[in-house]
């Protein structure tokens, strides 16, 4: 579909991080030849989605970052894949820093000299596995209204000397949807309301869903703390600074971040920052209310100190520690931060008049609204007439970083009406046609077009049933095959009379005649013997299994 530039970006750059895909062991056992960024989501390469997001935002200064070993495969796809070559110009650049490997943390990537010299302005960071229908121009507008500081945007030196700097913006989405994925990662997140505005937001704005982030960490990290401690200690400073704190436990960080340029300096000054989400964003959110944390993280050096007067505070910044933000002797919120209480002073007023404070810009959060809940049935059980129109579902936002999410998200996108069926389709992810090559579909076949996608040059033989499936290009479905809720990558061959349910088949794999597979994954270029029956099995070559075992040793470091 055509890509229209919807907003003139104020000099923003985009960085898309393309990792090896440790969480897809069946399909990325060889990340050099099959990097995660090229896995198909609803027949488009994964990296197409964040690229499309950037172009819809009007951002054309886009850089893909990948390990040197994956450069050749990704560069080849950028030059030959029809979905990637059809994106607007200028094309994205590809950078592969020499010291970047599969275990480098996301913040460590931004600390590499190649990235430090590359980022010249405010920027947006995206993962390669992002699928986001939310209008990016709305995110940019919300950031500029609530967190951006105009002199900072324009490069005015007064912004540094005054201590007033732009803040950041992240996105969190609800994981408890109509089709939740078992075991999907979540985050422990706390937010506070933004100061009320005297002007009503325009129609369609997301400002009502914006809040200030004060705490964020992956739920897995929280569980580690709770395993070692009897409970989670909440600092008095947080309660003193913010009376209304909202805690979220079913949301996940989408890893969409709009950052001011000074964040690159903060990362350079703090070698202990390894990841963007947990370390950079998490520590930044706490630095606004946790006493002495800003000094420990070198905020003062990066931002510069300013006199803490009422006139010097930006209207949207509510994070500077107040009188009650003395650090108590109770344990800190994370195991890695600990310090003793500050020395007592003669009076709080005297201290405040003598001390210069660093004004911490806010880290804002867009919290995706939950799906609408249908109204309850009347107590009488009687119908009141015509049913009320259902409220529209929120735009799809999802990290696709496991095989389950790959399958579910592909099937969800397959349910979108095609542009042929609905020319005014609001989703940017609708395909031109549900069956791209109808000439390849023989008579006496069943394909449920409402929930399926069949790509170019696919051959479907007679007496075949395809229900709620995504079929990649150049596949062959033999006579009598029955497929339900499956994802087939390019070039797959399915033998006669096979029955496949909830399976993911890697590119150019082959399923022998008469196989019955349920909840299975098949590696690329692999043959599954005829008459095989299996459930919840991963079919991999011996070399793939060895690579998977080796990768699992560093999986927690290798995902980005």
N, C-alpha and C positions, 0 to 999 in steps of 0.2 A: 504494500500500500504506500501511497505517497507520504513523505515526511515533510511537514511544514515547520519552519522555525517559528515558534510561538512567542518568544520573548528575546529581546536583545540582552544578552548576559553582560553584567557590568565587569567585564574582564576576568570572569571566573575560568579557571582551568579545571580539568577533570582528570583524576587518576583512577584507573581501573586495575585492581590487583588480581592477577591471574595465577592462582596457585596450582599445585600438582594434583589435588583431588584425593587426598589420603582417605577420605570417607567413601570413596567409590572404588574399593579394591578390585572388584570384578572387572571394571571397565577402564581403570587407569593404572593397571599393574605396571605398565611401561609409560610413565608420565611424559617422557621425551617425545614419543610418537603419538600418544593419545592423551594430551593434557585435558584436565577437567574443563577448561574454557571452551572446548570444542564438542563436549557431549551435547546431544540434541535434546532440547525441551520443545515438545510439540513440533518437531521437525526443523526447528531453527537452532543453530549453534548457540550454546549457553551465553557466550559473550555478546551475542547480538542484542540481548535484552538490555544490559546496562548501556551499550552503545546507543541504542534507540532512545533510552531515557535521556541521555545527554543531548542528543540532537533535538528531542522534543523540548528541552529546556533552552535551546538556542546556544548551547555550548559546543563550539567546534574545535577548541584547543584541547584535544583528548589524547591521553597517553596510556597505553597498556603496559603494565609492568609484569614481566615473567622471568623465571630462571633462564640462564643462557642455554641450558640443554633443551628447553621447550621452544626456543625462538624460531627455529626452522619450521616446525609444524604449525605454529600460530601464524607466522608470516605467510606461509603457503596458503592457509585458509583465508586470510585477509585478501589475498590476490585472486583466489579461484572460487571460493564458495559463493553461490549466487545470492544468498541472503546478505552476506557481508559486503559483496561488491556493489549491491544495490543501495547501500546506505549513502546519505548525502556526502558531498565534499565540503571541506577537505577531509581526507581520510585520517583515521587515528594513527598516531605514531606508536612504535613499539620499542620499548627500552628493556634491556636485560642486563642489569648491573652485574659486574664480574663477581662480586662477593655475595650475590643472592643465591641461596640454595633452597631446598625444599623444607628446611627447618627454621628459616628466618621469620621472626615475628613481624606483624604488620607495622608496628611502630619502628622496629629496627630497619624496615625497608625505607621508611621516610627519613631515617638518619643516614642512609648511604649517601656518599658524595654526589652520585649521579642524580638522586632525587633532590638533594639540597640545592643543587645548582639549577635544576629544572623548574622548580616551583617559584614563580616570580610574583604571584598575586594571590588573592583569596582563591580557595579551591574547594572542589567537592571530591570526596573519596567514595568509591563504590567497589563492592566485591563482584567478581565475574559471575557469580551464581544468583544474582538478583533478578527477580521478576516483579515489576512494580507498575501497576496501572495508574497509580496516583499521578495527577498532572504535576510535572516537575516545576512548572512556572509558578504554581501555587506555593510550593515549598520555598522557592527563591523569594517570592513576594513576602511570605511570612517571615523569613529570615531578615530581609531588608527592613521590614516594618518594626520588628520586635528586637532585633539583636545587632544589626549592622550599624556602624558609626560612620557617618558620611565622610568626615575628613580622613578616616582610616581607609575607606574605600577608594578615595581619590589620591591617596598617598601623601596627604598633607602632614608635614612634620609636627604640626601642633598636636596631633593625636597622641604621639609618643610622649611629648613633653608634658602634656596635661594628665597623662595616666589613663585617658579614656580610650578604649580600644573596642573593636568589634567582638561580639561573642560568636558562638557556634550553634548548630542545629543538628539534631539526630532524629531518627525515625524508629518507632517501636510499633510492632503489629501484633494483633491478637492471634494466638495459636489455637484457641478453643473455637474452631469454626464448625460448620455443619459436617465437615469431613476431616476431623482431627487425625494427625499422624502420631501413632504410639511412639513415645520416647523422643519426641521432638524437643530440642533444646529450648529453654526459656531463660529469662533473666529476672533477678530480684531488683526491682526498680522503684525508686521513690521520687515523687515530684511535688511541687507546690504551685498554687495558682499564680498567674502573672497579675501584676497590678491592673485593676479595671481600666478600661478605656472609655473615654467620653464620647467616642465616635463608634457607631454601629459598624461591624465589619460588612464588606460588600457581599452580595449574594454569591454563593459558591466558594467563599473564602474558607480556609481551614484554621483561621485564627481561634475559633472557639475550641479547637482541639489541641491548642498549644499550651504548654506549661513549662515551668523551669525544673530542670533536672537537679536533684540534690544528692542522689545516690544511685549507683548502678553496678551490678556485678553478675556474672553468670550464676545460675542456680547451683551448678556443680561446685563452684568455688564456695558458695554459701554453705553447702552441705559439708564441705571439708572443715569449715570453721565450726559448725555446730557439732561435728564429730569430736573435735578437740576441746570444745568449751561446753559448758552447761547451758548456754543461751547466747543470744546475740545482743551485745551491749550497744545501746543507742546513746550517743553522746548528748549531754545536756545542751551543748552548743546548738545542735540541730533543732531541738525543741524550743530553745530560746529565740533562735533566729526566725523560725517558721512555725506559726501556730497550727497551720493546716497542712499536714503531710499525707499524701495519698500513696499507698504502697500497692504495687502491681506484681503479681507472681505468675500470670499466665501469658505475659507478653514477651516478645523476643526482639532484640536489637537487630534491625535490618542492615546495619553497617552502612547506612547512607549518612554521610557526615558532610555538612557545609562548614568549612573551617576558615578562619582568618589566617593570613600569611604568617602571623607571629607564632602560630602553633608549631611551625617547622623549627623556629628558634628554641621553643620550649623543649621539643623532642631532642634537639641537638645538645641542650644543656643538661639532659637527664638520661644517663646511660641505663638507669634501672627501668625505664619505660620500654616494655617489650611488645605489647599489643596496643592497638588503638582503642578498642572497645573497653576492655577492662582497666587498662592502665591510664591511657591518656584521658579518655572521657570520664572514667570513674574517678580518678584523682582530681581532675579539673572540677567536677561537680562538687566534691567534698571540700575543695580548697576555699570555696566561698563562705563556708561556715565553720570549718575546723581550724581552731587557733594554731598558728605557726606552720600550717601545712603549706601555705603559699610560699613562705620563705624557704622551706625545705626543698620545694620543687623549682626554686629559682624564678618564680613569677616576678619578683621584684626586679631582677636583672633584665628579664625579657620585656616586661611592660613599663617599668619605671614607676617610681612612687609618686603619689600626689597627695596634697593635703586633704584630709578627710573632712570636707566641709559640705554643707547641704547643697551649695551651688555647684560643686564639682561632680556630684553623682549623676550618672545618666538615669533617665526616667525608668528604664527597664531593668536596671541592675539592682537587685535586691539581695546580693550575696555577701556584701562586706560584713565582716564580723561585728556584732554589736556589743553592748556592754556585758551581756550575759554569756558571751562566747568564750569564757575562760575554760581551758582544757581540763577536765576532771581527771581524777586518778583512776577511773574505771578503765577497762581494756578498750582499745580503739576498735573501730568497725572492721578492720582487717588485720590479719596477723603481722603484716609487714610494716605497719606504722605504729610507732610507740614513742612517747616522749613524756617528760615530767611536766607537772603543772607550772605555769609561769610564776615568777616571783610576785609576791603581793606588793601593791603600790599604796601610796598614802591615800589616794582617792582615784576613783575611776575618771572623774572629770579632769584631774590634773594629767593623768596618763593620756587621755584622748586629746588634750590640747597640745601635748608635746610630741606625740607620735605621728609619723607619717605612715599612711596605709597604702597598700597596693589595692586599687579598685579592680576586683576580679570580674571580668565580663561574664555575663550569664551563658551557661550551656543550656539551650532550650531543647525541648522534646516535643515532637509531634506524636501524639498517642492515637493510634487508629481507633475510631469508634467501633464498638462491638456490633456484630450483625443484629438487625432488628428482630425483636421477639414478637411472634404473632400474638394478637390479642386473645385472651382466654374466652372459652365458650360461655355463653350466658348461663346463669344458674338454672334457668327454666328449661334449657335444652332446646328452645325454639329458635328457629332461624329468624333473623331480623331482616331478611331480604337479600339483596345483592351483597356479596362479600366486598369488604373495603379493599382498595388496591394495596398490594404489598409494598412496603417501603423498599427502596432500592438497596441492594447489598453494597457494602463499602468496597472501594477498589481493591483488587487483588494486590497484596504485598507479601512476598515470600522469599526467604533464602532457600535455594534448592541445593542442599549440600549432603543429601543422603539418597540412596536408591529409592526408598519409599517416597520421598518428596519429589524425586524426578518423575516417578510414575504418576503420582497423584496430581501434580501440577500440570503435566502433559495432558492427562485426561480432562482436567478442569478446563484447560484452554481449548481442547477439542470440542467442548460443548458450546463454544461461542459461535453464533451464526456467521456464515461466511459473508464477504462483501458482495458476492453474487446474490445471496438471499436477502441481505440487509445492507444496502449501500450506505446508510447513515449509521452504521455500527459504531458505537462510541469507543469501544475498546481498541487500542492501538495494535492488539495482537491477533486480530481476526485475519484469517487466511483468505485469499481470493476465491478459492473453491474448496469444498470439502473433499471432493475426489478430483485431484488435479489431472488425472489421465483416465477418463471414463472408458476410452477405447480398450484399455487393458483389462476391464472387468467383463468376464464372460456372462452368458445368460444363466439363469437359475442360480443366482447368488444372492446372499442377504448382507447388506451393509447398512447399518443404522447411521445415516448421515447426520442425525441430530447430535450425536455424541462421538463421532469418529472423524479421523483425518487420514486420507490416503494420498501420499505424495506422488511425484512424477515417476513415470515409467514403471509402475507397479502392475504386475500380472496377477490376476485373481481367477483361478480356475472354477469350474462349475461345482455346484452343491457345497459351496463354501459359505460359512457364516462368520461375519465380523461384527462384533457388538462392542461399543465403547472401547475403541482401540485407536492407537496412533501407529500408522505404518509408514516407515521411511522410504526414501527413493530407491528404485531399482530392486525392490523386494519381489519375491515369488511366493504366492500362497497356493499350494497344490490342492487338487480336488478333494473334497470332503473334509477339509480342515475346519475346525471350530475354534475361534479366538474370542476371548472375552476379557476386557480390562487389561490389555497387553500393550507394551511399547516395543516396537521393532525398529532398530536403527537401520541405516542404509545397507542394502545388499543382502538382507536376510533371506534364507530359503526355508520354507516350512513344508515338510513332506506330507504325503497323502494321509488323510484320516487322523491327523494329529489333533489333540485337544489341549489347548493352552489357556490357562486362567491366571491372571495377575502376574504375568511373566515379563521380564525385561531381557531382550535378546540383543547382544552386541553386534556391531556391524560385521557383515559378511559371515555370520555364524550360520550353521545349517542344522535343522532339526530333522532327524530321520523319520521314516514313515511310522505311523502308528504310535507315536510318543504321547504320553499323558503327563503334562507338567503343570504344577500349581505352585504359585509363589516362588518361582525359580528365577535365577539370573544366569545368563550364559555369556561367557567372555567372547570378545571378537575373534573371528577366524576359527572358531571351535566347532567341531562336529559332535552332536549328541546322537549316540547310536540308536538305531531303529528299535521300536517297542520299549523304549525306556519309560519307566514310571517313577516320578519323583515329586516330592513336596518340600518346599522351603530349602532348596539346595542351590549351591553356587557351583556351576560348572566352569572350572578353570584349568588351564594347562599347568604342568608342574612348574614351569618357570614363573607363571603368574602367581602360584601359591607361595613360592619362595620370596618373590618380591613383596607380596602382601604381608608375610610374616615380618620381613625386615622393616617395612613401612610402619607397621603397627607399633614399633618401638618408639616412634617419634610422631605419632599421629596428632598428639595434642599441640605440637609445635608447628606441624606442617600445613594446617588448614588456614587459608586466607583467600 
